[in-house]
Amino acid sequence: MAFTINSNCVNCGLCAANCPVNCIAEGGDHYVIDQDACVQCGSCQMNCPADAIDREG
């Protein structure tokens, strides 16, 4: 299952700051997750104050 960041993202950076494998980066309107590097730990989703991270699949 992949995590994705949706348009609710407020660009606070908490997802990237809490990612243990540093697979989240700024990308245009909102942060993006490098799906190849993501280990599916869910840390980004747990730390997102805007409920902007979805688990798909």
All heavy atoms as a GROMACS GRO file, in nm:
protein
  403
    1MET      N    1   0.083  -0.118   0.000
    1MET     CA    2   0.000   0.000   0.000
    1MET      C    3   0.087   0.124   0.000
    1MET      O    4   0.179   0.136   0.080
    1MET     CB    5  -0.089   0.001   0.123
    1MET     CG    6  -0.195  -0.103   0.122
    1MET     SD    7  -0.312  -0.066   0.251
    1MET     CE    8  -0.343  -0.231   0.306
    2ALA      N    9   0.055   0.216  -0.085
    2ALA     CA   10   0.133   0.338  -0.098
    2ALA      C   11   0.072   0.454  -0.020
    2ALA      O   12  -0.050   0.466  -0.010
    2ALA     CB   13   0.143   0.376  -0.245
    3PHE      N   14   0.156   0.538   0.035
    3PHE     CA   15   0.112   0.662   0.098
    3PHE      C   16   0.126   0.772  -0.006
    3PHE      O   17   0.225   0.778  -0.078
    3PHE     CB   18   0.198   0.695   0.220
    3PHE     CG   19   0.167   0.612   0.340
    3PHE    CD1   20   0.242   0.499   0.369
    3PHE    CD2   21   0.062   0.644   0.424
    3PHE    CE1   22   0.215   0.422   0.480
    3PHE    CE2   23   0.034   0.567   0.536
    3PHE     CZ   24   0.110   0.457   0.564
    4THR      N   25   0.028   0.861  -0.012
    4THR     CA   26   0.034   0.976  -0.100
    4THR      C   27  -0.009   1.100  -0.022
    4THR      O   28  -0.084   1.090   0.075
    4THR     CB   29  -0.058   0.960  -0.223
    4THR    OG1   30  -0.192   0.939  -0.180
    4THR    CG2   31  -0.013   0.844  -0.311
    5ILE      N   32   0.039   1.214  -0.064
    5ILE     CA   33   0.005   1.341   0.000
    5ILE      C   34  -0.092   1.414  -0.090
    5ILE      O   35  -0.064   1.436  -0.208
    5ILE     CB   36   0.132   1.423   0.027
    5ILE    CG1   37   0.227   1.343   0.117
    5ILE    CG2   38   0.096   1.557   0.091
    5ILE    CD1   39   0.361   1.408   0.143
    6ASN      N   40  -0.207   1.450  -0.033
    6ASN     CA   41  -0.311   1.514  -0.112
    6ASN      C   42  -0.308   1.667  -0.099
    6ASN      O   43  -0.221   1.723  -0.033
    6ASN     CB   44  -0.449   1.457  -0.076
    6ASN     CG   45  -0.489   1.484   0.067
    6ASN    OD1   46  -0.476   1.594   0.118
    6ASN    ND2   47  -0.540   1.380   0.134
    7SER      N   48  -0.404   1.732  -0.161
    7SER     CA   49  -0.406   1.879  -0.167
    7SER      C   50  -0.438   1.946  -0.034
    7SER      O   51  -0.431   2.068  -0.023
    7SER     CB   52  -0.505   1.925  -0.274
    7SER     OG   53  -0.636   1.881  -0.241
    8ASN      N   54  -0.469   1.870   0.070
    8ASN     CA   55  -0.489   1.928   0.203
    8ASN      C   56  -0.357   1.971   0.265
    8ASN      O   57  -0.356   2.039   0.368
    8ASN     CB   58  -0.557   1.828   0.298
    8ASN     CG   59  -0.700   1.800   0.261
    8ASN    OD1   60  -0.761   1.876   0.187
    8ASN    ND2   61  -0.753   1.690   0.310
    9CYS      N   62  -0.246   1.932   0.205
    9CYS     CA   63  -0.112   1.963   0.258
    9CYS      C   64  -0.095   2.114   0.277
    9CYS      O   65  -0.127   2.192   0.187
    9CYS     CB   66  -0.006   1.911   0.161
    9CYS     SG   67   0.164   1.945   0.212
   10VAL      N   68  -0.047   2.152   0.395
   10VAL     CA   69  -0.024   2.294   0.427
   10VAL      C   70   0.126   2.328   0.426
   10VAL      O   71   0.166   2.434   0.472
   10VAL     CB   72  -0.088   2.331   0.563
   10VAL    CG1   73  -0.238   2.319   0.557
   10VAL    CG2   74  -0.031   2.247   0.676
   11ASN      N   75   0.207   2.238   0.374
   11ASN     CA   76   0.352   2.258   0.360
   11ASN      C   77   0.421   2.287   0.493
   11ASN      O   78   0.516   2.366   0.498
   11ASN     CB   79   0.381   2.369   0.259
   11ASN     CG   80   0.350   2.328   0.118
   11ASN    OD1   81   0.391   2.222   0.073
   11ASN    ND2   82   0.274   2.409   0.048
   12CYS      N   83   0.378   2.222   0.599
   12CYS     CA   84   0.440   2.244   0.730
   12CYS      C   85   0.573   2.169   0.743
   12CYS      O   86   0.657   2.206   0.823
   12CYS     CB   87   0.345   2.202   0.842
   12CYS     SG   88   0.315   2.024   0.854
   13GLY      N   89   0.590   2.061   0.666
   13GLY     CA   90   0.716   1.987   0.669
   13GLY      C   91   0.727   1.881   0.777
   13GLY      O   92   0.830   1.814   0.787
   14LEU      N   93   0.623   1.862   0.858
   14LEU     CA   94   0.631   1.762   0.964
   14LEU      C   95   0.644   1.620   0.909
   14LEU      O   96   0.710   1.536   0.969
   14LEU     CB   97   0.509   1.772   1.057
   14LEU     CG   98   0.509   1.891   1.152
   14LEU    CD1   99   0.378   1.898   1.229
   14LEU    CD2  100   0.626   1.882   1.248
   15CYS      N  101   0.582   1.594   0.797
   15CYS     CA  102   0.593   1.460   0.738
   15CYS      C  103   0.738   1.430   0.702
   15CYS      O  104   0.792   1.324   0.736
   15CYS     CB  105   0.503   1.446   0.616
   15CYS     SG  106   0.534   1.567   0.485
   16ALA      N  107   0.803   1.525   0.637
   16ALA     CA  108   0.943   1.507   0.597
   16ALA      C  109   1.035   1.499   0.719
   16ALA      O  110   1.128   1.418   0.722
   16ALA     CB  111   0.986   1.620   0.505
   17ALA      N  112   1.009   1.581   0.819
   17ALA     CA  113   1.093   1.583   0.938
   17ALA      C  114   1.084   1.453   1.017
   17ALA      O  115   1.180   1.415   1.085
   17ALA     CB  116   1.053   1.700   1.028
   18ASN      N  117   0.972   1.384   1.007
   18ASN     CA  118   0.952   1.260   1.083
   18ASN      C  119   0.972   1.134   1.001
   18ASN      O  120   0.957   1.024   1.055
   18ASN     CB  121   0.813   1.260   1.146
   18ASN     CG  122   0.804   1.358   1.260
   18ASN    OD1  123   0.854   1.330   1.369
   18ASN    ND2  124   0.744   1.472   1.237
   19CYS      N  125   1.008   1.146   0.875
   19CYS     CA  126   1.029   1.028   0.790
   19CYS      C  127   1.165   0.965   0.822
   19CYS      O  128   1.269   1.028   0.805
   19CYS     CB  129   1.023   1.068   0.643
   19CYS     SG  130   1.053   0.929   0.532
   20PRO      N  131   1.166   0.838   0.864
   20PRO     CA  132   1.292   0.775   0.902
   20PRO      C  133   1.385   0.745   0.784
   20PRO      O  134   1.503   0.720   0.805
   20PRO     CB  135   1.249   0.646   0.972
   20PRO     CG  136   1.116   0.614   0.914
   20PRO     CD  137   1.052   0.748   0.886
   21VAL      N  138   1.332   0.746   0.662
   21VAL     CA  139   1.415   0.716   0.545
   21VAL      C  140   1.430   0.836   0.451
   21VAL      O  141   1.479   0.822   0.339
   21VAL     CB  142   1.364   0.592   0.468
   21VAL    CG1  143   1.377   0.466   0.552
   21VAL    CG2  144   1.220   0.611   0.422
   22ASN      N  145   1.385   0.953   0.496
   22ASN     CA  146   1.399   1.077   0.418
   22ASN      C  147   1.348   1.066   0.275
   22ASN      O  148   1.416   1.107   0.181
   22ASN     CB  149   1.545   1.124   0.419
   22ASN     CG  150   1.594   1.154   0.558
   22ASN    OD1  151   1.524   1.220   0.634
   22ASN    ND2  152   1.710   1.105   0.592
   23CYS      N  153   1.228   1.010   0.259
   23CYS     CA  154   1.175   0.993   0.124
   23CYS      C  155   1.069   1.096   0.089
   23CYS      O  156   1.001   1.083  -0.013
   23CYS     CB  157   1.121   0.852   0.106
   23CYS     SG  158   0.969   0.817   0.195
   24ILE      N  159   1.054   1.200   0.170
   24ILE     CA  160   0.954   1.304   0.145
   24ILE      C  161   1.024   1.435   0.118
   24ILE      O  162   1.115   1.475   0.191
   24ILE     CB  163   0.857   1.316   0.264
   24ILE    CG1  164   0.790   1.181   0.291
   24ILE    CG2  165   0.753   1.424   0.238
   24ILE    CD1  166   0.704   1.178   0.415
   25ALA      N  167   0.980   1.504   0.010
   25ALA     CA  168   1.043   1.630  -0.027
   25ALA      C  169   0.938   1.730  -0.074
   25ALA      O  170   0.828   1.693  -0.112
   25ALA     CB  171   1.144   1.605  -0.139
   26GLU      N  172   0.976   1.858  -0.073
   26GLU     CA  173   0.888   1.961  -0.126
   26GLU      C  174   0.872   1.937  -0.275
   26GLU      O  175   0.967   1.900  -0.343
   26GLU     CB  176   0.948   2.099  -0.103
   26GLU     CG  177   0.950   2.139   0.043
   26GLU     CD  178   1.001   2.279   0.062
   26GLU    OE1  179   0.930   2.373   0.022
   26GLU    OE2  180   1.111   2.292   0.116
   27GLY      N  181   0.750   1.960  -0.323
   27GLY     CA  182   0.726   1.938  -0.464
   27GLY      C  183   0.610   2.019  -0.518
   27GLY      O  184   0.496   1.975  -0.516
   28GLY      N  185   0.635   2.138  -0.559
   28GLY     CA  186   0.529   2.221  -0.615
   28GLY      C  187   0.432   2.269  -0.509
   28GLY      O  188   0.471   2.335  -0.414
   29ASP      N  189   0.305   2.233  -0.524
   29ASP     CA  190   0.200   2.279  -0.433
   29ASP      C  191   0.203   2.211  -0.298
   29ASP      O  192   0.149   2.264  -0.201
   29ASP     CB  193   0.062   2.255  -0.496
   29ASP     CG  194   0.040   2.340  -0.620
   29ASP    OD1  195   0.108   2.443  -0.634
   29ASP    OD2  196  -0.046   2.303  -0.702
   30HIS      N  197   0.260   2.092  -0.291
   30HIS     CA  198   0.265   2.019  -0.164
   30HIS      C  199   0.379   1.920  -0.165
   30HIS      O  200   0.444   1.898  -0.267
   30HIS     CB  201   0.131   1.949  -0.136
   30HIS     CG  202   0.083   1.859  -0.245
   30HIS    ND1  203   0.132   1.732  -0.263
   30HIS    CD2  204  -0.010   1.876  -0.341
   30HIS    CE1  205   0.071   1.676  -0.367
   30HIS    NE2  206  -0.015   1.761  -0.416
   31TYR      N  207   0.405   1.862  -0.050
   31TYR     CA  208   0.513   1.764  -0.039
   31TYR      C  209   0.478   1.638  -0.118
   31TYR      O  210   0.361   1.609  -0.142
   31TYR     CB  211   0.537   1.729   0.108
   31TYR     CG  212   0.625   1.830   0.179
   31TYR    CD1  213   0.578   1.956   0.211
   31TYR    CD2  214   0.756   1.798   0.212
   31TYR    CE1  215   0.658   2.049   0.275
   31TYR    CE2  216   0.836   1.890   0.277
   31TYR     CZ  217   0.787   2.015   0.307
   31TYR     OH  218   0.869   2.105   0.370
   32VAL      N  219   0.580   1.563  -0.157
   32VAL     CA  220   0.560   1.438  -0.231
   32VAL      C  221   0.645   1.327  -0.168
   32VAL      O  222   0.749   1.354  -0.108
   32VAL     CB  223   0.596   1.453  -0.381
   32VAL    CG1  224   0.500   1.546  -0.451
   32VAL    CG2  225   0.739   1.499  -0.398
   33ILE      N  226   0.598   1.204  -0.185
   33ILE     CA  227   0.665   1.087  -0.130
   33ILE      C  228   0.729   1.008  -0.242
   33ILE      O  229   0.663   0.974  -0.340
   33ILE     CB  230   0.565   0.997  -0.054
   33ILE    CG1  231   0.503   1.076   0.063
   33ILE    CG2  232   0.633   0.870  -0.004
   33ILE    CD1  233   0.389   1.003   0.132
   34ASP      N  234   0.857   0.978  -0.230
   34ASP     CA  235   0.927   0.892  -0.325
   34ASP      C  236   0.884   0.748  -0.296
   34ASP      O  237   0.926   0.688  -0.198
   34ASP     CB  238   1.078   0.907  -0.308
   34ASP     CG  239   1.158   0.818  -0.401
   34ASP    OD1  240   1.103   0.723  -0.461
   34ASP    OD2  241   1.280   0.841  -0.411
   35GLN      N  242   0.798   0.695  -0.380
   35GLN     CA  243   0.740   0.563  -0.357
   35GLN      C  244   0.844   0.452  -0.356
   35GLN      O  245   0.826   0.351  -0.288
   35GLN     CB  246   0.632   0.535  -0.463
   35GLN     CG  247   0.515   0.631  -0.457
   35GLN     CD  248   0.442   0.629  -0.324
   35GLN    OE1  249   0.423   0.525  -0.263
   35GLN    NE2  250   0.402   0.746  -0.279
   36ASP      N  251   0.952   0.468  -0.429
   36ASP     CA  252   1.057   0.366  -0.433
   36ASP      C  253   1.136   0.359  -0.302
   36ASP      O  254   1.186   0.254  -0.264
   36ASP     CB  255   1.153   0.389  -0.549
   36ASP     CG  256   1.085   0.369  -0.684
   36ASP    OD1  257   0.992   0.286  -0.692
   36ASP    OD2  258   1.125   0.437  -0.780
   37ALA      N  259   1.146   0.471  -0.232
   37ALA     CA  260   1.224   0.475  -0.108
   37ALA      C  261   1.137   0.454   0.016
   37ALA      O  262   1.188   0.417   0.122
   37ALA     CB  263   1.296   0.609  -0.098
   38CYS      N  264   1.007   0.475   0.006
   38CYS     CA  265   0.917   0.465   0.120
   38CYS      C  266   0.912   0.322   0.174
   38CYS      O  267   0.902   0.226   0.097
   38CYS     CB  268   0.777   0.510   0.079
   38CYS     SG  269   0.655   0.504   0.211
   39VAL      N  270   0.919   0.310   0.307
   39VAL     CA  271   0.915   0.177   0.371
   39VAL      C  272   0.778   0.149   0.434
   39VAL      O  273   0.762   0.053   0.508
   39VAL     CB  274   1.027   0.162   0.477
   39VAL    CG1  275   1.163   0.166   0.411
   39VAL    CG2  276   1.014   0.265   0.587
   40GLN      N  277   0.679   0.234   0.404
   40GLN     CA  278   0.540   0.215   0.448
   40GLN      C  279   0.524   0.211   0.600
   40GLN      O  280   0.440   0.140   0.652
   40GLN     CB  281   0.483   0.087   0.386
   40GLN     CG  282   0.499   0.073   0.236
   40GLN     CD  283   0.430   0.184   0.159
   40GLN    OE1  284   0.318   0.220   0.190
   40GLN    NE2  285   0.498   0.239   0.060
   41CYS      N  286   0.602   0.290   0.673
   41CYS     CA  287   0.596   0.287   0.819
   41CYS      C  288   0.477   0.364   0.875
   41CYS      O  289   0.432   0.338   0.987
   41CYS     CB  290   0.726   0.340   0.879
   41CYS     SG  291   0.751   0.517   0.854
   42GLY      N  292   0.427   0.463   0.801
   42GLY     CA  293   0.312   0.541   0.846
   42GLY      C  294   0.345   0.659   0.934
   42GLY      O  295   0.256   0.729   0.980
   43SER      N  296   0.472   0.684   0.958
   43SER     CA  297   0.512   0.796   1.043
   43SER      C  298   0.463   0.929   0.986
   43SER      O  299   0.419   1.016   1.061
   43SER     CB  300   0.664   0.798   1.058
   43SER     OG  301   0.704   0.905   1.140
   44CYS      N  302   0.468   0.945   0.857
   44CYS     CA  303   0.423   1.068   0.794
   44CYS      C  304   0.274   1.093   0.822
   44CYS      O  305   0.234   1.203   0.860
   44CYS     CB  306   0.448   1.066   0.644
   44CYS     SG  307   0.373   0.926   0.556
   45GLN      N  308   0.196   0.989   0.806
   45GLN     CA  309   0.051   1.001   0.827
   45GLN      C  310   0.019   1.032   0.974
   45GLN      O  311  -0.066   1.115   1.003
   45GLN     CB  312  -0.018   0.872   0.783
   45GLN     CG  313  -0.169   0.881   0.782
   45GLN     CD  314  -0.232   0.753   0.733
   45GLN    OE1  315  -0.192   0.644   0.772
   45GLN    NE2  316  -0.331   0.767   0.647
   46MET      N  317   0.089   0.969   1.065
   46MET     CA  318   0.065   0.992   1.207
   46MET      C  319   0.101   1.134   1.251
   46MET      O  320   0.043   1.186   1.346
   46MET     CB  321   0.146   0.893   1.291
   46MET     CG  322   0.094   0.751   1.283
   46MET     SD  323   0.184   0.639   1.391
   46MET     CE  324   0.335   0.615   1.300
   47ASN      N  325   0.196   1.198   1.183
   47ASN     CA  326   0.243   1.330   1.222
   47ASN      C  327   0.182   1.445   1.143
   47ASN      O  328   0.213   1.561   1.169
   47ASN     CB  329   0.395   1.336   1.212
   47ASN     CG  330   0.462   1.259   1.322
   47ASN    OD1  331   0.462   1.304   1.435
   47ASN    ND2  332   0.513   1.141   1.292
   48CYS      N  333   0.095   1.416   1.050
   48CYS     CA  334   0.037   1.520   0.964
   48CYS      C  335  -0.080   1.589   1.035
   48CYS      O  336  -0.183   1.526   1.060
   48CYS     CB  337  -0.010   1.460   0.832
   48CYS     SG  338  -0.083   1.584   0.723
   49PRO      N  339  -0.067   1.720   1.063
   49PRO     CA  340  -0.174   1.792   1.130
   49PRO      C  341  -0.291   1.828   1.038
   49PRO      O  342  -0.398   1.866   1.084
   49PRO     CB  343  -0.105   1.919   1.180
   49PRO     CG  344   0.002   1.943   1.080
   49PRO     CD  345   0.050   1.805   1.041
   50ALA      N  346  -0.271   1.814   0.907
   50ALA     CA  347  -0.374   1.854   0.810
   50ALA      C  348  -0.450   1.735   0.752
   50ALA      O  349  -0.531   1.753   0.662
   50ALA     CB  350  -0.310   1.934   0.698
   51ASP      N  351  -0.421   1.615   0.801
   51ASP     CA  352  -0.486   1.494   0.747
   51ASP      C  353  -0.470   1.488   0.595
   51ASP      O  354  -0.564   1.461   0.522
   51ASP     CB  355  -0.633   1.490   0.788
   51ASP     CG  356  -0.694   1.352   0.770
   51ASP    OD1  357  -0.620   1.252   0.780
   51ASP    OD2  358  -0.816   1.343   0.746
   52ALA      N  359  -0.348   1.514   0.550
   52ALA     CA  360  -0.321   1.524   0.406
   52ALA      C  361  -0.252   1.400   0.348
   52ALA      O  362  -0.216   1.400   0.232
   52ALA     CB  363  -0.235   1.646   0.378
   53ILE      N  364  -0.236   1.296   0.428
   53ILE     CA  365  -0.165   1.178   0.379
   53ILE      C  366  -0.261   1.060   0.379
   53ILE      O  367  -0.320   1.024   0.480
   53ILE     CB  368  -0.040   1.150   0.462
   53ILE    CG1  369   0.052   1.273   0.455
   53ILE    CG2  370   0.031   1.025   0.411
   53ILE    CD1  371   0.176   1.264   0.537
   54ASP      N  372  -0.275   1.001   0.260
   54ASP     CA  373  -0.366   0.889   0.240
   54ASP      C  374  -0.288   0.761   0.216
   54ASP      O  375  -0.180   0.763   0.158
   54ASP     CB  376  -0.456   0.912   0.117
   54ASP     CG  377  -0.538   1.039   0.130
   54ASP    OD1  378  -0.601   1.060   0.235
   54ASP    OD2  379  -0.540   1.116   0.031
   55ARG      N  380  -0.345   0.650   0.260
   55ARG     CA  381  -0.289   0.518   0.230
   55ARG      C  382  -0.377   0.458   0.121
   55ARG      O  383  -0.497   0.444   0.139
   55ARG     CB  384  -0.287   0.431   0.354
   55ARG     CG  385  -0.227   0.295   0.326
   55ARG     CD  386  -0.210   0.217   0.454
   55ARG     NE  387  -0.074   0.166   0.448
   55ARG     CZ  388  -0.002   0.130   0.550
   55ARG    NH1  389  -0.051   0.139   0.670
   55ARG    NH2  390   0.120   0.085   0.534
   56GLU      N  391  -0.315   0.426   0.008
   56GLU     CA  392  -0.391   0.373  -0.104
   56GLU      C  393  -0.350   0.230  -0.132
   56GLU      O  394  -0.238   0.191  -0.112
   56GLU     CB  395  -0.366   0.460  -0.228
   56GLU     CG  396  -0.412   0.602  -0.210
   56GLU     CD  397  -0.389   0.687  -0.332
   56GLU    OE1  398  -0.332   0.637  -0.431
   56GLU    OE2  399  -0.426   0.805  -0.329
   57GLY      N  400  -0.446   0.158  -0.184
   57GLY     CA  401  -0.413   0.022  -0.227
   57GLY      C  402  -0.478  -0.086  -0.157
   57GLY      O  403  -0.531  -0.124  -0.072
   0.00000   0.00000   0.00000
